[in-house]
Amino acid sequence: MTANTWEFTLTEEEIELLPSDSDVEFYAEHGWYLSKKLFTDEEVERLEAASEAFYAGRVDRPLPGRPPRLAYWKPENGPVQRHNDYIHYESADIGATLRKPLLGAVAARLSGATEIRIFQSTLIFKPPRPDEPSNVVPWHFDGDYWATSASERMLTAFIPFHDCDEHMGTITMIDGSNGWQEASEDNVTSMHFADRDRNDLESILARNARFNGTEVRKVPMIIPKGHASFHHSHTYHGSGENRSTAPRRAVSLHLQDGENAYQEYRLPDGGTASYNHDFLVRRTPQGTPDYADPEFCPVMWREKA
């Protein structure tokens, strides 16, 4: 590989940071991957500074509307775990840093895609409050919430702004669950996981493990500053309470391959699934939501033809 293989430029040093063939095989089998150092300390510190500015009220480009299931912490919500969707859209500094071509190139290698676009981004702040119920993210996999996406290659990069370990409530993967068959399709929902019953999601995980003749193997991601974890859209994951003395700060960056597009999906109750994009993005000539809308889903990486 050379630096001019792609439309987006990588330095020779960055090429060395891409997943190896064995890394790609590992990701396919286990459903997750821990990257090399993709961001400089300065870039990570820029993300943290921009997040503090956002929490203080700086919004460079406000969303044109508020979808009904938008995760959007405000100061009046108090000292709970904060989730703020579309941070790549509303914060110029965060958006520019997240669009780093190297990050997209890593996602392309793992997924086998020739183009990677941002699908969604969520700014996360987990306060150091072990007894706060919202700090525990129950077991789920992202594909349940992306039923309107046709692709099976979508993935997520979890990017902490500091060293992140179990003590801080790091993201934890259920090893190999990306290859599971689901015992039921009733899990597919338009709801956010925070609005669902935690015990129900725990029982769903255990039931699906039994259905696949395997055990639940939990793998906490120990992520050094500047590194990121990646997981497949069908990999179960969650996180525990923050037992440290500092907040756990991160961005969860959801990524889609260039072939992903909207599809209609009927829910088990007979309704139609929807995603927040459906209320914001432009329409295709066929009248469906355009998940390639560059305003909300910018391209991070594209190989040359």
C-alpha angles and dihedrals in degrees: 000000000000133000092256097053091099138050089236113061126243125182120233088253091053092050087060088058095060119107114271123232089263090050090054091049090049091051091050091052102038102028097232142070134193110216133218117250104302100166129051119234088252092055092050092048088050089056092051093047091049091049091053090050089051092051088050090058107271111140113168096188117014118211111261090230144003115249112215095248099041115145102222123155118205128187091254088063089072133213097336127121107292123224120179117179125207093028089149087061100042099041116056094196095048092045093051093049094047092052090066105143092224090063091052092046091055090051090048092053093049096046098037091236127144093209132037125194130181110256100180140335130205126194109216131197116180109190120219092256110122092187095052106111094209090062091075113080108202124227113281141134123232096231090071088066096041099060089133089063116089096203125098092192101070117128143176133233116208109204118186121195093225141014104311126199142154092282089063094046097257122192111278126204130212098228116238095358090125086077096051125116112227117243089215139007090220090099093072107106145155090225125105113247089240088064094053129085110270094210090051091054091048091054092047090055093050092046093051092049090054091045089056094045094243143102132252107260111189117204116186113210110234099200123186119212111281094023127100138204121226127201136182119250090248096049113110113230142159140155140234135227124299106249095173129094095248133062119262106236123190149135122236104209115195114202135197132196120241093257095058115116140162118281129182112247126189115216121224090255090058096256126118121256118237138186130207091253090065089072096046116030127084121262129254120234086265091058097249126126111278110228088187093064101138092212092065104014107038122183114254099177139012130171119225116257 
